[in-house]
Amino acid sequence: MTTHLHIGQCGNQLGLSFWELANCTYQPLVTNSPANGPLPTDNESCPQLFHARGNARAIWLDSEPKVVKEALDRGYASSEQVNFEQSGRGNNFSMGFLKSSSLCERTMEQMRKEIEAADAYRGTVLWHSTGGGTGSGVGSKLSEMLRDTYPRSHILTVGVVAGKNSESPLYNYNSAFSLSCLHENADGILLMENETLIRNIETHQSKAMKIINSSRSVNNSYDVPMKTINQYAARQLSGMFFPTKAKKGFYDAHLSRA
């Protein structure tokens, strides 16, 4: 089995969209239960992705609590699967890599428990950005620690790369340092660029508008919400991480939206 590790704001937000899609596909959350909690403990809809009690086989961590707590509130994680601090890493790779020892040690202990609970541990998927301080620095540090602790397991990273119009010029330097470290420790690096995702979404929206009303000129300028970007990326990644035998109707219900 594979354990997923969601790191930083980007990794956690993308993870929320991914596990939302997984829950809709394999085991929808019980909407009338307290706090929209997970399914009962006898649920085994998809053991490759979920524990029997309904929460995801994942660890959620960030240097700030907001997004991590959302995973907890939605029922995708238990209290033993979340890890956060109260201050960010200032969009600085070195702060994330060098000054997050306690955060990384707690995460590795949580990973140990997740791995021991799995029938057969195969590897870890790291979800993070390569530009932010937590995603680049902490993500790189954890890839190094995982490689040292579990040398025979596989490590795949899903890295989101900031485009040329990113908020800070530090993102480019952070990405360079992060990718250098990941190159040494990871077995595979899957990169997704924000601007490419936005262009793909805009292309689909433009085609849809032309089909709906081909007589009117179509405005190709869209303000794409971040949630839409994450949902689109999650649908693309589902083909890689979801079991090959999906629930009936999955492709019609979800992949057709991509």
Buried (B, 14 or more C-beta within 10 A) or exposed (E): BBBBBBBBBBBBBBBBBBBBBBBBBBBEBBEEEEEEBBBEEEBEBBBBBBBBBBBBBBBBBBBBBEBBBBBBEBBBBBEEBBBBBEEBBBBBBBBBBEBBEEBBEBBBEBBEEBBEEBEEBEBBBBBBBBBBBBBBBBBBBBBBBBBEEBEEBBBBBBBBBBBEEBEBEBBBBBBEBBBEBBEEBBEEBBBBBBEEBBEBBBEEBBEEBEEEEEEEEBEEEEEBEEEBBBBBBBBEBBEEBBEEEBBEEBEEBBEEEB
